[in-house]
């Protein structure tokens, strides 16, 4: 008879909680070490680099199954980011500042068509090129918000940057959804998938956002000025939005962003005092960016680096020229217009979620799309925060 062993089976014994603790500790230590050597580098870059080192691509201290198990925590972190960004957007001000709205739309449109042509020039299929170009429209809300908070930035450039981030993410999601229609057509999915799926995604996500925003205001009124209760309420509704979006196959990205915007709109008298989620966002931001680094794959970059570098260079060129050319329309100097373009360099990490959505329907198509997007993110997850920090500091709006 084989004796029973009471010793744990390592490394299989590493569970989600242990991995989360390792993720947070490694991220904090790695970012601290990097900042000691390069003081001007944002903490985010340290988090991502640390995640890359401890993830499957390098030392594999946290493997792919563990990363999958930790996705719930990361989804909550993403939810907080998008809700916070939505709460900061003043849509009434944006409608009055038509020059800014026009700038955001022009920038997204030009970016899409330019990146589409570039990808097809590299031999990428038109379907994949369409989806990659759509994802290229979206600047990372998590990076921009975190860097803004880190350097305590306030001013013209900061507010314009945050609002253009929202415009780019919304338009990027719409373009990606329309591209998904073309994918359905390509794979003969039937008219229901072609027509109803995009409508379901857009309208369903918007409806979910509206319901959650009403609940936040209604229950918030009932709770009064109990700060702790309001904080718990906000976290509960954000978590519920993520969970319901997942259950109903909706877009958590668009639902949470619209949730934040709608909750502000539905409370015009500000009877519900702004909820301070900063004690939670600090922890979750560290987990989010270390996790993002751990998911990056270096293998794709070895073969796709020419297309990835061309994508990044063209996107930066378009952003710089567009924001500079339209700076007067936005009431800012040419120099600040150029810096605005620099600050918009980070690519949205939410792209991975959208890519996974496509992979779930068509694995062969999604794999090709995923390889290209991850190759681009390997570079921009590390360099993007540096560009944003430089733009905020050089504009004079950073207080730290």
RATA-V748173 format. One record per backbone hydrogen bond with DSSP energy under -1.0 kcal/mol. NH is the residue of the N-H (numbers start at 1). CO is the residue of the C=O. Records with the same first field share a line. If there is no record, write none. Layout:
# RATA-V748173
NH=CO ; CO
This chain:
# RATA-V748173
13=9
14=11
19=15
20=16
21=17
22=18
23=19
24=20
25=21
26=22
27=23
28=24
29=25
30=26
31=27
32=28
33=29
34=30
35=31
36=32
37=33
38=34
41=38
47=43
48=44
49=45
50=46
51=47
52=48
53=49
54=50
55=51
58=55
59=53
60=55
61=54
62=54
67=63
68=64
69=65
70=66
71=68
74=70
75=71
76=72
77=73
78=74
79=75
80=76
81=77
82=78
83=79
84=80
85=81
86=82
87=83
88=84
94=90
95=91
96=92
97=93
98=96
101=97
102=98
103=99
104=100
105=101
106=102
107=103
108=104
109=105
110=106
111=107
112=108
113=109
114=110
115=111
116=112
117=113
118=114
119=115
120=116
121=117
122=118
123=120
124=119
129=125
130=126
131=127
132=128
133=129
134=130
135=131
136=132
137=134
138=135
140=346
144=140
145=141
146=142
147=143
148=144
149=145
150=146
151=147
153=148
154=397
159=155
160=156
161=157
162=158
163=159
164=160
165=161
166=162
167=163
168=164
169=165
170=166
171=167
172=168
173=169
174=170
175=171
176=172
177=173
178=174
179=175
180=176
181=177
182=178
183=179
184=180
185=181
186=182
187=183
188=185
189=184
194=190
195=191
196=192
199=195
200=196
201=197
202=198
203=199
204=200
205=201
206=202
207=203
208=204
209=205
210=206
211=207
212=208
213=209
214=210
215=211
216=212
217=213
218=214
219=215
220=216
221=217
222=218
223=219
224=220
227=225
230=226
231=227
232=228
233=229
234=230
235=231
236=232
237=233
238=234
239=235
240=236
241=237
242=238
243=239
244=240
245=241
246=242
247=243
248=244
250=245
255=251
256=252
257=253
258=254
259=255
260=256
261=257
262=258
263=259
264=260
265=261
266=262
270=267
280=277
281=277
282=278
284=280
285=281
286=282
287=283
288=284
289=285
290=286
291=287
292=288
293=289
294=290
295=291
302=298
304=300
305=301
308=304
309=305
310=306
311=307
312=308
313=309
314=310
315=311
316=312
317=313
318=314
319=315
320=316
321=317
322=318
323=319
324=320
325=321
326=322
327=324
331=328
332=327
337=333
338=334
339=335
340=336
341=337
342=338
343=339
345=342
348=138
351=348
352=349
354=350
355=351
356=352
357=353
358=354
359=355
360=356
362=358
366=362
367=363
368=364
369=365
370=366
371=367
372=368
373=369
374=370
375=371
376=372
377=373
378=374
380=376
381=377
383=379
384=380
387=383
388=384
389=385
390=386
391=387
392=388
393=389
394=390
395=391
396=393
397=392
398=392
399=151
400=151
